[in-house]
Amino acid sequence: MLPIRTPRPALAAVALVVSLTACTAQAADGGPSGTGAGSGASQAPPVKVTVVKKEAGSPVDVTATGGTLTAVRVVDAEGGGLKGRTDAGGTRWVSDRKAAPGTSYTVEVTSRAADGKESTSRTSFTTPRPEKVNKVTLAPGKNTTVGIGHPLSIVFDLPVTRKADVERQLKVTTSNGTEGSWGWIKDHSGRDRADWRPREYWKPGTRVTLEADLDGTDSGGGWFVRDYRTGFTVGAAQVVKVDLDAHRLTLERDGRTVRTVPVSGGTPGGDKRSWRGTAVLMAKEGTINMNSETVGLGDAYDKDVDYSMRLTWSGMYAHAAPWNAAYFGRANRSSGCIGMSDADASSFYTSVNVGDPFEIKGRETKGTVAEGNGYGAWNLSWDQWKAKSALR
């Protein structure tokens, strides 16, 4: 994640109209701009330039009356600018981007009067600070390589009630024209989240770029005060298939079986059952402490676990489980995770990548992985996923 602006305070709704008579800008000799000292030539009526800042998060709007605009420059205190377009008649210019919250701008306008003389006028304005600033967390990380199942995911710190306004500012570009769609879901943390999922698993080698031009956008729960950029590359075509009924796990690469290992899944008949459906490998966490009380299972276990690979926010992992060795390939007797031997877990941990999809099936499970419980978007059909876009 790379912010391209430094944080700034933000902005409440305001209206600022500054009218400037272009011919009153001072020239080097102290006289009116565009005239020589002592000039007796007749002059065209002055051009009236109006700079309008309508409200919080609106574009800057510049109009000329009695002449035309030849150049408009809008610059903030950091040297950044707002580019814009002049209409066909040359009398109105509107910025492409919205004015950002808590920012001071200088507007420099060059206009041409009916007699062809040009003059320049300047004005400044500052947008007010907002009460709340929204921020985001992006995944995958910038310049990473991930598996074919990893979505582009944005979690928002504050609620997003103006989802369509936000989604319009999110641009995804891929190196091969991959078809995909944004979908709005609730993250397992309860926060609003937008994921961009391809129609099918990514093709290996795809390069993905996000341009989130959010600076100056009101989310409904707070203002954004910066833009974001990130990008990642898709790695090998790997899929992990878990058959809980057969008690085995198979790693496939490019559609061919690499290896199959015996496993033991979640114990049938209660809260210790595993999830089914497609779960995406979220992180390779190595050796971690697992405490059942953190996932609502009382005092069932509290131990350090090696080769831990997170599959859901709710606590389902694939990992080494030597204490369960008697059940590998024979029965499901774990507390919900997919356990295997130390040797198999070590080899498997090395082989898989964050973003690899785990396709899990079995009769005795506690349901399908939800969209926000890790990356569960693949458990929806393409039409169901597209329906979650705010711009459908």
LUMFI-335407 format. One record per residue (C-alpha): x, y, z; residue number from 1. Coordinates in nm, 4 decimals, padded with zeros to 6 digits. Example, Ala and Ser with C-alpha at 12.3 -4.5 7.8 and 13.67 -1.06 7.14 Angstrom:
+----------+----------+----------+-----+
|       px |       py |       pz | seq |
+----------+----------+----------+-----+
|  01.2300 | -00.4500 |  00.7800 |   1 |
|  01.3670 | -00.1060 |  00.7140 |   2 |
+----------+----------+----------+-----+
***
This chain:
+----------+----------+----------+-----+
|       px |       py |       pz | seq |
+----------+----------+----------+-----+
|  00.0000 |  00.0000 |  00.0000 |   1 |
|  00.1456 |  00.3327 | -00.0979 |   2 |
| -00.0340 |  00.6598 | -00.0172 |   3 |
|  00.0423 |  00.9209 | -00.2780 |   4 |
| -00.0599 |  01.2146 | -00.0628 |   5 |
|  00.0343 |  01.3002 |  00.2911 |   6 |
| -00.2614 |  01.2992 |  00.5327 |   7 |
| -00.4500 |  01.6230 |  00.5558 |   8 |
| -00.7316 |  01.7488 |  00.7768 |   9 |
| -01.0608 |  01.7537 |  00.5925 |  10 |
| -01.3694 |  01.9394 |  00.4931 |  11 |
| -01.7255 |  02.0336 |  00.5701 |  12 |
| -01.9727 |  02.1668 |  00.3184 |  13 |
| -01.8933 |  02.5240 |  00.2109 |  14 |
| -01.9686 |  02.7577 | -00.0738 |  15 |
| -01.6951 |  02.9965 | -00.1886 |  16 |
| -01.7429 |  03.2286 | -00.4825 |  17 |
| -01.4595 |  03.4608 | -00.5765 |  18 |
| -01.5169 |  03.7047 | -00.8621 |  19 |
| -01.2067 |  03.8556 | -01.0152 |  20 |
| -01.1817 |  04.1221 | -01.2841 |  21 |
| -00.8980 |  03.9944 | -01.4916 |  22 |
| -00.7777 |  04.3314 | -01.6211 |  23 |
| -00.7089 |  04.4534 | -01.2671 |  24 |
| -00.4140 |  04.2166 | -01.2152 |  25 |
| -00.1038 |  04.4351 | -01.1762 |  26 |
|  00.1576 |  04.4442 | -01.4508 |  27 |
|  00.5310 |  04.4952 | -01.3927 |  28 |
|  00.5044 |  04.8745 | -01.4338 |  29 |
|  00.2320 |  04.8996 | -01.1718 |  30 |
| -00.0386 |  04.9654 | -01.4299 |  31 |
| -00.3237 |  04.7380 | -01.5261 |  32 |
| -00.2108 |  04.4058 | -01.6758 |  33 |
| -00.2088 |  04.4034 | -02.0568 |  34 |
| -00.1792 |  04.7832 | -02.0974 |  35 |
|  00.1230 |  05.0099 | -02.1305 |  36 |
|  00.1795 |  05.3195 | -01.9147 |  37 |
| -00.0028 |  05.6137 | -02.0585 |  38 |
| -00.1765 |  05.4056 | -02.3224 |  39 |
| -00.4767 |  05.5828 | -02.4627 |  40 |
| -00.6037 |  05.2908 | -02.6686 |  41 |
| -00.9621 |  05.1880 | -02.6087 |  42 |
| -01.0031 |  04.8678 | -02.4093 |  43 |
| -01.2581 |  04.5894 | -02.4288 |  44 |
| -01.4773 |  04.5392 | -02.1225 |  45 |
| -01.2910 |  04.3451 | -01.8520 |  46 |
| -01.3279 |  03.9697 | -01.8259 |  47 |
| -01.5021 |  03.8615 | -01.5097 |  48 |
| -01.3545 |  03.5384 | -01.3715 |  49 |
| -01.5506 |  03.3463 | -01.1100 |  50 |
| -01.4045 |  03.0596 | -00.9067 |  51 |
| -01.6701 |  02.8476 | -00.7393 |  52 |
| -01.6107 |  02.5861 | -00.4718 |  53 |
| -01.9648 |  02.4565 | -00.4297 |  54 |
| -01.9381 |  02.2169 | -00.1359 |  55 |
| -01.7196 |  01.9595 |  00.0322 |  56 |
| -01.5668 |  01.7175 | -00.2164 |  57 |
| -01.6825 |  01.9036 | -00.5266 |  58 |
| -01.4693 |  01.9896 | -00.8304 |  59 |
| -01.3282 |  02.3405 | -00.8655 |  60 |
| -01.5398 |  02.5329 | -01.1179 |  61 |
| -01.4028 |  02.8385 | -01.3018 |  62 |
| -01.6076 |  03.0524 | -01.5421 |  63 |
| -01.5294 |  03.3571 | -01.7562 |  64 |
| -01.7842 |  03.6246 | -01.8480 |  65 |
| -01.6999 |  03.8708 | -02.1285 |  66 |
| -01.4080 |  03.6665 | -02.2584 |  67 |
| -01.2546 |  03.3195 | -02.2641 |  68 |
| -01.0244 |  03.1111 | -02.0480 |  69 |
| -00.6828 |  03.0375 | -02.1921 |  70 |
| -00.5239 |  02.8643 | -01.8922 |  71 |
| -00.6309 |  02.7518 | -01.5448 |  72 |
| -00.3909 |  02.6209 | -01.2841 |  73 |
| -00.5030 |  02.4894 | -00.9438 |  74 |
| -00.2176 |  02.4052 | -00.7043 |  75 |
| -00.2144 |  02.2964 | -00.3408 |  76 |
|  00.0438 |  02.3891 | -00.0780 |  77 |
|  00.2451 |  02.0738 | -00.1490 |  78 |
|  00.2802 |  02.1501 | -00.5172 |  79 |
|  00.0186 |  01.8991 | -00.6261 |  80 |
| -00.2409 |  02.0131 | -00.8753 |  81 |
| -00.5933 |  01.9531 | -00.9942 |  82 |
| -00.6110 |  01.8972 | -01.3666 |  83 |
| -00.9276 |  01.9883 | -01.5516 |  84 |
| -01.1004 |  02.0576 | -01.8808 |  85 |
| -01.2256 |  02.3673 | -02.0566 |  86 |
| -01.5575 |  02.3445 | -02.2411 |  87 |
| -01.5908 |  02.3920 | -02.6168 |  88 |
| -01.6805 |  02.7579 | -02.5790 |  89 |
| -01.3758 |  02.8296 | -02.3671 |  90 |
| -01.5773 |  02.9965 | -02.0925 |  91 |
| -01.5862 |  02.7227 | -01.8259 |  92 |
| -01.3216 |  02.5004 | -01.6695 |  93 |
| -01.3974 |  02.2159 | -01.4251 |  94 |
| -01.1388 |  02.0086 | -01.2392 |  95 |
| -01.1331 |  01.6348 | -01.3042 |  96 |
| -01.0766 |  01.5625 | -00.9362 |  97 |
| -01.2587 |  01.6877 | -00.6314 |  98 |
| -01.0975 |  01.9392 | -00.4012 |  99 |
| -00.9430 |  01.7552 | -00.1072 | 100 |
| -01.0377 |  01.8101 |  00.2567 | 101 |
| -00.8313 |  02.0437 |  00.4746 | 102 |
| -00.6285 |  02.1737 |  00.1827 | 103 |
| -00.5260 |  02.5212 |  00.0685 | 104 |
| -00.5453 |  02.5849 | -00.3046 | 105 |
| -00.4223 |  02.8677 | -00.5247 | 106 |
| -00.6180 |  02.9208 | -00.8456 | 107 |
| -00.4346 |  03.1023 | -01.1267 | 108 |
| -00.6496 |  03.1957 | -01.4256 | 109 |
| -00.5378 |  03.3457 | -01.7562 | 110 |
| -00.8205 |  03.4918 | -01.9632 | 111 |
| -00.8530 |  03.6694 | -02.2976 | 112 |
| -01.0764 |  03.9724 | -02.3502 | 113 |
| -01.2664 |  04.0504 | -02.6695 | 114 |
| -00.9786 |  04.2684 | -02.7961 | 115 |
| -00.7368 |  03.9748 | -02.7659 | 116 |
| -00.5512 |  04.1004 | -02.4616 | 117 |
| -00.4693 |  03.8466 | -02.1925 | 118 |
| -00.4449 |  03.8979 | -01.8189 | 119 |
| -00.3887 |  03.6768 | -01.5176 | 120 |
| -00.5721 |  03.6695 | -01.1867 | 121 |
| -00.5160 |  03.4659 | -00.8722 | 122 |
| -00.7173 |  03.3677 | -00.5692 | 123 |
| -00.6848 |  03.1159 | -00.2884 | 124 |
| -00.9198 |  02.9135 | -00.0743 | 125 |
| -00.8908 |  02.6517 |  00.1970 | 126 |
| -01.1319 |  02.3646 |  00.2436 | 127 |
| -01.2398 |  02.3101 |  00.6067 | 128 |
| -01.1395 |  02.0154 |  00.8209 | 129 |
| -01.3700 |  01.7129 |  00.8508 | 130 |
| -01.4980 |  01.5641 |  01.1703 | 131 |
| -01.3909 |  01.2112 |  01.0690 | 132 |
| -01.1246 |  01.0716 |  00.8345 | 133 |
| -01.1674 |  00.7274 |  00.6776 | 134 |
| -00.8673 |  00.5071 |  00.6035 | 135 |
| -00.8225 |  00.1722 |  00.4314 | 136 |
| -00.6256 | -00.1510 |  00.4585 | 137 |
| -00.5316 | -00.3118 |  00.1266 | 138 |
| -00.4556 | -00.6742 |  00.0425 | 139 |
| -00.2531 | -00.8313 | -00.1070 | 140 |
|  00.0530 | -00.6291 | -00.0132 | 141 |
|  00.2209 | -00.4112 | -00.2736 | 142 |
|  00.4562 | -00.5874 | -00.5173 | 143 |
|  00.3733 | -00.9326 | -00.3814 | 144 |
|  00.3103 | -01.2544 | -00.5730 | 145 |
| -00.0016 | -01.4451 | -00.4699 | 146 |
| -00.2023 | -01.7504 | -00.5645 | 147 |
| -00.4807 | -01.7644 | -00.8215 | 148 |
| -00.7604 | -01.7275 | -00.5661 | 149 |
| -00.6583 | -01.4053 | -00.3886 | 150 |
| -00.9029 | -01.1157 | -00.4438 | 151 |
| -00.8061 | -00.7503 | -00.4340 | 152 |
| -00.9467 | -00.6515 | -00.0953 | 153 |
| -01.0101 | -00.3149 |  00.0738 | 154 |
| -01.1196 | -00.2915 |  00.4385 | 155 |
| -01.2443 |  00.0489 |  00.5542 | 156 |
| -01.1811 |  00.1838 |  00.9024 | 157 |
| -01.5141 |  00.3692 |  00.9152 | 158 |
| -01.8579 |  00.2810 |  00.7715 | 159 |
| -01.9174 |  00.3343 |  00.4012 | 160 |
| -02.2773 |  00.4372 |  00.3380 | 161 |
| -02.2038 |  00.6024 |  00.0027 | 162 |
| -02.0712 |  00.2867 | -00.1585 | 163 |
| -02.1421 |  00.3886 | -00.5184 | 164 |
| -01.9468 |  00.7146 | -00.4750 | 165 |
| -01.6525 |  00.5206 | -00.3345 | 166 |
| -01.6630 |  00.2419 | -00.5921 | 167 |
| -01.6510 |  00.4947 | -00.8778 | 168 |
| -01.3086 |  00.6029 | -00.7517 | 169 |
| -01.1631 |  00.2494 | -00.7601 | 170 |
| -00.9924 |  00.1526 | -01.0849 | 171 |
| -00.8532 | -00.1982 | -01.1402 | 172 |
| -00.6220 | -00.2627 | -01.4341 | 173 |
| -00.4910 | -00.6044 | -01.5343 | 174 |
| -00.2233 | -00.7026 | -01.7815 | 175 |
| -00.4575 | -00.9296 | -01.9760 | 176 |
| -00.8026 | -00.7707 | -01.9523 | 177 |
| -00.9293 | -01.0021 | -01.6781 | 178 |
| -01.3048 | -00.9793 | -01.6252 | 179 |
| -01.3955 | -00.9052 | -01.2647 | 180 |
| -01.6258 | -00.7115 | -01.0350 | 181 |
| -01.6297 | -00.5313 | -00.7041 | 182 |
| -01.8500 | -00.6732 | -00.4340 | 183 |
| -01.9376 | -00.5125 | -00.0998 | 184 |
| -01.9392 | -00.7383 |  00.2043 | 185 |
| -01.8938 | -00.7250 |  00.5804 | 186 |
| -01.5503 | -00.8248 |  00.6977 | 187 |
| -01.5326 | -01.0740 |  00.9853 | 188 |
| -01.4314 | -00.7741 |  01.2012 | 189 |
| -01.7675 | -00.6115 |  01.1238 | 190 |
| -01.6161 | -00.3382 |  00.9061 | 191 |
| -01.7211 | -00.2575 |  00.5496 | 192 |
| -01.5099 | -00.4259 |  00.2846 | 193 |
| -01.4906 | -00.4176 | -00.0956 | 194 |
| -01.3297 | -00.7075 | -00.2841 | 195 |
| -01.2538 | -00.7240 | -00.6568 | 196 |
| -01.2856 | -01.0857 | -00.7703 | 197 |
| -01.2221 | -01.2223 | -01.1182 | 198 |
| -01.4990 | -01.4206 | -01.2829 | 199 |
| -01.2745 | -01.7284 | -01.2581 | 200 |
| -00.9445 | -01.7905 | -01.0838 | 201 |
| -00.6672 | -01.5557 | -01.1998 | 202 |
| -00.4439 | -01.6679 | -01.4836 | 203 |
| -00.0818 | -01.7187 | -01.3725 | 204 |
|  00.1373 | -01.4194 | -01.4514 | 205 |
| -00.1456 | -01.1648 | -01.4429 | 206 |
| -00.0316 | -00.8240 | -01.3179 | 207 |
| -00.2949 | -00.6331 | -01.1231 | 208 |
| -00.2962 | -00.2619 | -01.0355 | 209 |
| -00.5361 | -00.0634 | -00.8178 | 210 |
| -00.5727 |  00.3151 | -00.8451 | 211 |
| -00.7947 |  00.4280 | -00.5589 | 212 |
| -00.8502 |  00.8002 | -00.6237 | 213 |
| -01.0298 |  00.8550 | -00.2939 | 214 |
| -00.8884 |  01.1898 | -00.1858 | 215 |
| -01.1804 |  01.4294 | -00.1415 | 216 |
| -01.4465 |  01.1547 | -00.1423 | 217 |
| -01.7094 |  01.1341 |  00.1318 | 218 |
| -01.7714 |  00.7726 |  00.2389 | 219 |
| -02.0721 |  00.8706 |  00.4480 | 220 |
| -01.8864 |  00.7715 |  00.7624 | 221 |
| -01.5836 |  00.9924 |  00.7051 | 222 |
| -01.3764 |  01.1696 |  00.4410 | 223 |
| -01.0792 |  01.0250 |  00.2568 | 224 |
| -00.7772 |  01.2546 |  00.2610 | 225 |
| -00.5404 |  01.0632 |  00.0326 | 226 |
| -00.5246 |  00.8399 | -00.2719 | 227 |
| -00.3905 |  00.4838 | -00.2649 | 228 |
| -00.1964 |  00.2729 | -00.5119 | 229 |
| -00.1082 | -00.0950 | -00.4952 | 230 |
| -00.0315 | -00.3810 | -00.7282 | 231 |
|  00.0541 | -00.7498 | -00.7263 | 232 |
|  00.1337 | -01.0412 | -00.9563 | 233 |
| -00.0389 | -01.3787 | -00.9776 | 234 |
|  00.1866 | -01.6801 | -00.9349 | 235 |
|  00.1506 | -02.0492 | -01.0127 | 236 |
| -00.1852 | -02.2149 | -01.0784 | 237 |
| -00.2132 | -02.4149 | -00.7569 | 238 |
| -00.5299 | -02.5556 | -00.6009 | 239 |
| -00.5497 | -02.7497 | -00.2756 | 240 |
| -00.8330 | -03.0030 | -00.2666 | 241 |
| -00.9426 | -03.1320 |  00.0734 | 242 |
| -01.1744 | -03.4330 |  00.0963 | 243 |
| -01.2833 | -03.4606 |  00.4589 | 244 |
| -01.4775 | -03.7793 |  00.3938 | 245 |
| -01.1697 | -03.9491 |  00.2480 | 246 |
| -00.9414 | -03.7737 |  00.5019 | 247 |
| -00.6908 | -03.6585 |  00.2427 | 248 |
| -00.5464 | -03.3394 |  00.1027 | 249 |
| -00.4226 | -03.3076 | -00.2560 | 250 |
| -00.2049 | -03.0299 | -00.4014 | 251 |
| -00.2599 | -02.9722 | -00.7726 | 252 |
| -00.0420 | -02.7516 | -00.9918 | 253 |
| -00.1498 | -02.6679 | -01.3471 | 254 |
| -00.4224 | -02.9315 | -01.3119 | 255 |
| -00.1828 | -03.2138 | -01.2225 | 256 |
| -00.1480 | -03.3804 | -00.8833 | 257 |
|  00.1755 | -03.2860 | -00.7074 | 258 |
|  00.1165 | -03.4858 | -00.3905 | 259 |
| -00.1539 | -03.6265 | -00.1656 | 260 |
| -00.1243 | -03.6514 |  00.2140 | 261 |
| -00.3466 | -03.8039 |  00.4830 | 262 |
| -00.5196 | -03.5545 |  00.7123 | 263 |
| -00.7701 | -03.5307 |  00.9928 | 264 |
| -01.0379 | -03.2596 |  00.9849 | 265 |
| -01.2850 | -03.1227 |  01.2360 | 266 |
| -01.4717 | -03.3598 |  01.4677 | 267 |
| -01.8290 | -03.4274 |  01.3484 | 268 |
| -02.1358 | -03.3403 |  01.5470 | 269 |
| -02.0687 | -02.9961 |  01.6930 | 270 |
| -01.8740 | -02.6715 |  01.6882 | 271 |
| -01.5471 | -02.8548 |  01.6166 | 272 |
| -01.6506 | -02.9365 |  01.2614 | 273 |
| -01.4539 | -02.7821 |  00.9738 | 274 |
| -01.5900 | -02.5363 |  00.7199 | 275 |
| -01.6571 | -02.6476 |  00.3633 | 276 |
| -01.6415 | -02.4595 |  00.0331 | 277 |
| -01.3509 | -02.2581 | -00.1040 | 278 |
| -01.1235 | -02.0870 |  00.1465 | 279 |
| -00.8199 | -01.8929 |  00.0275 | 280 |
| -00.4874 | -01.9261 |  00.2070 | 281 |
| -00.4654 | -01.5926 |  00.3897 | 282 |
| -00.1249 | -01.6191 |  00.5541 | 283 |
|  00.1579 | -01.8592 |  00.6352 | 284 |
|  00.2032 | -01.7885 |  01.0058 | 285 |
|  00.4609 | -02.0516 |  01.1022 | 286 |
|  00.4639 | -02.1503 |  01.4688 | 287 |
|  00.1831 | -01.9865 |  01.6650 | 288 |
| -00.0016 | -02.0397 |  01.9893 | 289 |
| -00.3543 | -02.1705 |  01.9411 | 290 |
| -00.5996 | -02.1242 |  02.2268 | 291 |
| -00.9476 | -02.2663 |  02.1812 | 292 |
| -01.1015 | -02.0019 |  02.4072 | 293 |
| -01.0313 | -01.7388 |  02.1400 | 294 |
| -01.2678 | -01.9182 |  01.9004 | 295 |
| -01.5393 | -02.0043 |  02.1514 | 296 |
| -01.4384 | -02.3660 |  02.2223 | 297 |
| -01.3746 | -02.3396 |  02.5956 | 298 |
| -01.0590 | -02.5060 |  02.7274 | 299 |
| -01.0244 | -02.7713 |  02.4587 | 300 |
| -00.6613 | -02.6792 |  02.3801 | 301 |
| -00.3815 | -02.4286 |  02.4369 | 302 |
| -00.0643 | -02.5218 |  02.2501 | 303 |
|  00.2064 | -02.4054 |  02.0095 | 304 |
|  00.1395 | -02.5298 |  01.6572 | 305 |
|  00.3950 | -02.5551 |  01.3752 | 306 |
|  00.3554 | -02.4790 |  01.0030 | 307 |
|  00.0295 | -02.2897 |  01.0578 | 308 |
| -00.1528 | -02.1760 |  00.7428 | 309 |
| -00.4548 | -01.9529 |  00.8071 | 310 |
| -00.7699 | -02.0202 |  00.6029 | 311 |
| -01.0365 | -01.8134 |  00.7829 | 312 |
| -01.0572 | -01.5275 |  01.0314 | 313 |
| -01.2657 | -01.7544 |  01.2551 | 314 |
| -00.9638 | -01.9763 |  01.3187 | 315 |
| -00.9546 | -02.2601 |  01.0671 | 316 |
| -00.5972 | -02.3516 |  00.9717 | 317 |
| -00.4060 | -02.6255 |  00.7990 | 318 |
| -00.1105 | -02.7200 |  01.0214 | 319 |
|  00.1060 | -02.9889 |  01.1763 | 320 |
| -00.0857 | -03.1928 |  01.4376 | 321 |
|  00.1395 | -03.4798 |  01.5545 | 322 |
| -00.0816 | -03.5368 |  01.8604 | 323 |
| -00.3563 | -03.6500 |  01.6211 | 324 |
| -00.1390 | -03.8932 |  01.4241 | 325 |
| -00.3615 | -04.1948 |  01.4964 | 326 |
| -00.6417 | -04.0363 |  01.2915 | 327 |
| -00.4571 | -03.9138 |  00.9799 | 328 |
| -00.6276 | -04.0681 |  00.6779 | 329 |
| -00.8794 | -04.2471 |  00.9023 | 330 |
| -01.1088 | -04.0091 |  01.0925 | 331 |
| -01.1831 | -03.6435 |  01.1605 | 332 |
| -01.0879 | -03.5700 |  01.5201 | 333 |
| -00.9494 | -03.2142 |  01.5221 | 334 |
| -01.0999 | -02.9000 |  01.6741 | 335 |
| -01.1880 | -02.7689 |  01.3281 | 336 |
| -00.8503 | -02.7389 |  01.1565 | 337 |
| -00.6948 | -02.9638 |  00.8929 | 338 |
| -00.4106 | -03.1484 |  01.0627 | 339 |
| -00.1267 | -03.3533 |  00.9169 | 340 |
|  00.2105 | -03.4941 |  01.0192 | 341 |
|  00.5124 | -03.2750 |  01.0868 | 342 |
|  00.6886 | -03.3995 |  00.7743 | 343 |
|  00.3874 | -03.3500 |  00.5485 | 344 |
|  00.3127 | -03.0092 |  00.6991 | 345 |
|  00.6734 | -02.8942 |  00.6494 | 346 |
|  00.6747 | -02.9954 |  00.2823 | 347 |
|  00.3265 | -02.8593 |  00.2213 | 348 |
|  00.4046 | -02.5290 |  00.3941 | 349 |
|  00.6981 | -02.4777 |  00.1570 | 350 |
|  00.4935 | -02.5636 | -00.1530 | 351 |
|  00.1824 | -02.3465 | -00.1112 | 352 |
|  00.1475 | -01.9718 | -00.1620 | 353 |
| -00.0703 | -01.7115 |  00.0027 | 354 |
| -00.3722 | -01.6832 | -00.2242 | 355 |
| -00.3916 | -02.0520 | -00.3159 | 356 |
| -00.7537 | -02.1724 | -00.2980 | 357 |
| -00.8451 | -02.4639 | -00.0709 | 358 |
| -01.1503 | -02.6425 | -00.2101 | 359 |
| -01.2948 | -02.8299 |  00.0868 | 360 |
| -01.5730 | -03.0849 |  00.0724 | 361 |
| -01.7282 | -03.3212 |  00.3250 | 362 |
| -02.0634 | -03.4269 |  00.4690 | 363 |
| -01.9963 | -03.3404 |  00.8331 | 364 |
| -01.9172 | -02.9678 |  00.8196 | 365 |
| -02.0661 | -02.6651 |  00.9910 | 366 |
| -02.1441 | -02.4701 |  00.6747 | 367 |
| -01.9851 | -02.2818 |  00.3879 | 368 |
| -01.7093 | -02.0256 |  00.4404 | 369 |
| -01.8728 | -01.6795 |  00.4374 | 370 |
| -01.7473 | -01.4076 |  00.2024 | 371 |
| -01.6011 | -01.1997 |  00.4848 | 372 |
| -01.4564 | -01.4890 |  00.6875 | 373 |
| -01.1238 | -01.4679 |  00.5105 | 374 |
| -01.1707 | -01.4658 |  00.1330 | 375 |
| -01.4881 | -01.6618 |  00.0715 | 376 |
| -01.6124 | -01.4835 | -00.2393 | 377 |
| -01.5540 | -01.7964 | -00.4491 | 378 |
| -01.8495 | -01.9606 | -00.2754 | 379 |
| -02.0860 | -01.7314 | -00.4674 | 380 |
| -02.1777 | -01.7714 | -00.8328 | 381 |
| -02.0549 | -01.5023 | -01.0724 | 382 |
| -02.4024 | -01.3475 | -01.0949 | 383 |
| -02.4381 | -01.3478 | -00.7175 | 384 |
| -02.1024 | -01.1774 | -00.6812 | 385 |
| -02.1699 | -00.9089 | -00.9426 | 386 |
| -02.4960 | -00.8275 | -00.7646 | 387 |
| -02.2879 | -00.7121 | -00.4670 | 388 |
| -02.1412 | -00.4230 | -00.6648 | 389 |
| -02.2822 | -00.0811 | -00.5736 | 390 |
| -02.2811 |  00.0089 | -00.9466 | 391 |
| -02.4763 | -00.2887 | -01.0787 | 392 |
+----------+----------+----------+-----+
***
